């Protein structure tokens, strides 16, 4: 099966978001022109990603920090091409920390790879975690971020609860957590709620995050694939968590819990656009987006040799 099979759904949903962000605008000629331009941006971004795609098994360098031994069945999109696609969806992408996207034919969305050179993150607070308190922090941080989203014309979101409570493996220095999200006031079915399934790997100078952007109806089947990808990442010698030197290295200004609380909420709201907002407007814009989606599908199935 072509590695981009599931990517078709993600891109179709992306187009739906762009068509549906402002329902009133559908009747306006200027809005239609803008939407057409956005469709073309996504189409061009998909073409570029298709040409640049790398299929596993393959060794991928993640900057100077780590290596991703991309497993069979996964497809990697380099940062340059992936960033264009992400921006077309309305997400902010900083080339200094964004390491690309990964797709799989059994994943409805995609996995975004980022690196934050925050410094060495102390993990001792994991011993005293309270899942309810962490959820409250995430919800409050999300509320605070809604002001910025509203200023950008983006619907405010809310965190409904844990899909998977935070779990930290002290031996491997890996953190996993996941929460369900939706637009405030929406009545989408539970299976259509947006989900960011977050996995982290701590290093000497910062941390890698691999964020699976999907929905609640498919996340349980996709969790193993997200974990497989996390297990395929290793920090380079000298960059590992165990290489920390207390006398020379920078220590992060926050602890491990911040990756679940307010700090996480800021990023959660950005990628949640792809999960939550798309699902909300999918039915509304399905007819309008059908022709565009079919064009994208042809691009995705086109062989690289062509």
C-alpha positions in Angstrom: 0.0 0.0 0.0 1.3 3.5 -0.9 2.7 5.2 2.2 0.5 8.3 1.5 -2.8 6.5 1.6 -3.9 7.9 4.9 -2.3 11.3 4.1 -5.1 11.8 1.7 -7.6 12.0 4.6 -5.4 14.4 6.5 -5.0 16.7 3.5 -8.7 16.5 2.7 -9.5 17.5 6.2 -7.0 20.3 6.0 -8.8 21.7 3.0 -12.1 21.4 4.8 -10.7 23.5 7.6 -9.6 26.2 5.2 -13.1 26.2 3.6 -14.9 26.1 6.9 -13.1 28.5 9.3 -15.5 31.2 8.5 -19.0 29.9 7.6 -20.3 33.3 6.6 -17.4 33.8 4.1 -18.7 31.1 1.8 -21.1 33.6 0.3 -18.5 36.2 -0.3 -16.6 36.3 -3.6 -13.4 37.6 -1.9 -13.5 34.7 0.5 -13.9 32.2 -2.3 -10.8 33.7 -4.0 -8.8 33.4 -0.8 -10.0 29.8 -0.3 -8.9 29.0 -3.9 -5.5 30.4 -3.2 -5.2 28.4 0.0 -6.2 25.2 -1.9 -3.5 25.8 -4.4 -1.0 26.3 -1.6 -1.9 23.0 -0.1 -1.8 21.3 -3.5 1.6 22.7 -4.2 2.8 21.7 -0.8 1.6 18.1 -1.2 3.4 17.9 -4.6 6.6 19.1 -3.0 6.3 16.6 -0.1 5.6 13.8 -2.5 8.8 14.5 -4.4 10.9 14.9 -1.2 9.4 11.9 0.7 11.7 9.3 2.2 10.4 5.8 2.8 11.6 3.5 5.6 13.7 1.7 6.4 16.0 4.7 6.3 18.4 6.5 8.6 17.3 10.1 9.1 19.5 12.7 10.9 17.5 15.0 13.2 19.9 18.0 13.1 23.0 17.4 15.2 21.0 16.0 18.0 19.6 12.6 17.1 19.0 9.9 14.6 15.6 8.5 13.5 15.9 4.9 12.1 12.7 5.2 10.1 11.0 1.8 10.2 9.4 0.0 7.3 6.0 1.4 6.5 6.7 4.9 7.6 7.3 7.9 5.3 9.3 10.9 6.3 9.0 14.5 4.9 12.0 16.7 5.4 11.6 20.0 7.3 11.7 22.4 4.3 8.8 20.8 2.5 6.9 19.8 5.6 7.0 23.4 7.0 5.3 24.8 3.9 2.5 22.3 4.4 2.1 23.1 8.1 2.0 26.8 7.4 -0.7 26.2 4.8 -2.8 24.6 7.5 -2.4 27.7 9.7 0.3 26.4 12.0 3.4 28.4 13.0 6.6 26.6 12.3 10.1 27.6 13.3 12.7 26.0 11.1 15.2 26.1 13.9 13.3 23.4 15.9 11.0 21.7 13.4 12.5 18.4 12.1 9.7 17.3 9.7 6.6 15.1 9.5 6.1 11.4 9.4 3.1 9.6 7.8 2.0 5.9 7.9 -0.7 4.2 5.9 -2.4 3.1 9.2 -2.4 6.6 10.7 -5.3 9.0 9.9 -3.2 12.1 10.6 0.6 12.5 10.9 3.4 12.9 13.5 5.2 16.2 13.8 8.8 16.1 15.1 10.3 19.0 16.9 13.3 19.8 19.1 13.5 22.3 21.9 16.9 23.3 23.1 15.6 24.2 26.5 18.5 22.7 28.4 18.8 19.7 30.6 15.3 19.0 32.1 15.3 17.6 35.6 12.9 14.8 35.9 12.7 14.4 39.7 9.2 16.0 39.8 7.8 13.0 38.0 7.8 11.1 41.3 5.2 13.5 42.8 2.9 13.8 39.9 -0.9 14.1 40.4 -2.8 13.4 37.2 -5.7 15.6 38.2 -3.5 18.6 38.9 -1.6 18.1 35.7 -4.9 18.0 33.8 -6.0 21.2 35.5 -2.8 22.9 34.6 -3.2 21.8 30.9 -6.8 23.1 30.9 -5.9 26.5 32.4 -3.0 26.9 30.0 -5.3 26.2 27.1 -7.8 28.8 28.3 -5.0 31.3 28.5 -3.9 30.5 24.9 -7.5 31.0 23.6 -7.0 34.7 23.7 -4.3 34.5 21.1 -6.3 32.1 19.0 -9.3 34.4 19.1 -7.2 37.3 17.9 -6.1 35.2 14.9 -9.7 34.3 14.1 -9.2 30.7 15.3 -12.0 29.1 17.4 -11.1 28.6 21.1 -10.6 25.1 22.3 -11.0 23.1 25.5 -9.3 20.1 26.9 -11.8 17.5 27.9 -9.7 15.0 29.7 -7.0 12.4 29.5 -6.9 9.9 26.6 -3.7 8.5 28.3 -2.5 9.9 31.6 1.1 11.1 31.8 3.7 8.3 32.2 7.4 8.8 32.5 10.0 6.1 32.0 13.0 7.0 34.1 15.2 4.4 32.5 14.7 5.6 28.9 13.8 9.2 29.8 10.7 9.0 27.7 7.4 10.8 28.5 4.0 10.0 27.0 0.6 11.7 27.5 -2.5 12.4 25.5 -5.6 14.6 25.9 -8.9 14.9 24.0 -9.7 18.4 22.6 -12.6 20.1 20.9 -13.8 23.6 20.0 -15.6 25.2 22.8 -19.4 24.8 22.4 -19.1 22.2 19.7 -21.1 19.0 19.9 -19.0 16.7 17.9 -19.3 13.0 18.6 -16.6 11.6 21.0 -14.9 9.7 18.2 -14.4 12.9 16.2 -12.8 14.8 19.1 -9.2 15.9 18.3 -6.3 14.2 20.0 -2.7 15.2 20.3 -0.8 12.0 21.3 2.4 13.4 22.7 5.7 11.4 23.1 8.9 13.0 24.3 12.6 11.9 24.6 14.8 13.9 26.9 18.4 14.7 25.9 21.4 16.5 27.3 20.6 19.9 25.8 16.8 19.7 25.4 14.1 17.4 24.3 12.6 15.9 21.2 8.8 15.8 20.9 6.9 13.5 18.5 3.3 14.6 18.3 0.7 12.3 16.7 -2.2 14.5 15.5 -5.3 12.4 15.1 -8.8 11.9 16.5 -10.3 9.9 19.3 -11.9 7.4 17.1 -8.6 6.1 15.7 -6.0 7.0 18.4 -6.1 3.6 20.2 -5.1 1.8 17.0 -2.4 4.3 16.2 -0.8 4.5 19.6 1.5 1.5 19.0 2.8 3.1 15.8 3.5 6.4 17.6 5.5 4.4 20.2 7.3 2.5 17.5 8.5 5.7 16.0 9.5 7.0 19.4 11.6 3.9 20.0 13.3 4.4 16.7 14.8 7.7 17.8 18.2 7.9 19.7 20.3 10.8 20.7 23.8 11.0 19.3 26.8 10.3 21.6 27.5 13.3 23.7 23.8 14.5 23.3 22.2 11.9 25.5 20.5 12.6 28.8 23.2 10.5 30.6 25.9 12.8 29.1 24.9 15.7 31.2 27.7 17.6 32.9 26.5 19.6 35.9 29.5 21.9 35.8 29.1 23.1 32.2 25.6 22.4 30.9 22.6 24.6 30.9 19.7 23.5 33.1 16.2 24.2 31.8 14.1 26.8 33.6 11.3 24.3 34.1 10.8 20.7 35.1 9.2 17.7 33.4 5.7 18.7 34.5 5.9 21.8 32.3 5.8 19.6 29.2 2.3 18.6 30.3 1.1 21.9 31.7 1.1 25.5 30.4 4.1 25.0 28.1 2.4 22.1 26.3 -0.9 24.0 26.1 0.6 26.6 23.8 1.7 24.0 21.2 -1.4 21.9 21.8 -3.7 24.7 20.5 -1.7 25.0 17.3 -1.7 21.4 16.2 -5.2 20.9 17.6 -6.4 23.0 14.6 -5.6 20.0 12.4 -7.5 17.6 14.6 -10.4 19.6 16.1 -11.2 22.3 13.7 -11.0 20.1 10.6 -13.4 17.5 12.1 -15.8 20.2 13.1 -16.1 21.5 9.5 -15.6 18.3 7.7 -19.3 17.6 7.0 -20.0 21.3 6.3 -17.4 21.6 3.6 -17.4 18.0 2.3 -19.2 18.8 -1.0 -17.1 21.9 -1.7 -13.9 20.1 -1.0 -14.6 16.9 -2.9 -13.1 18.0 -6.2 -10.0 19.4 -4.6 -9.5 16.2 -2.5 -9.7 14.0 -5.6 -7.0 16.1 -7.2 -4.8 15.8 -4.1 -5.4 12.0 -4.0 -4.0 11.7 -7.6 -0.9 13.6 -6.5 -0.4 11.4 -3.5 -0.6 8.2 -5.5 1.7 9.4 -8.3 5.0 7.5 -8.3 8.1 9.5 -7.7 9.6 8.4 -11.0 6.8 10.2 -12.8 
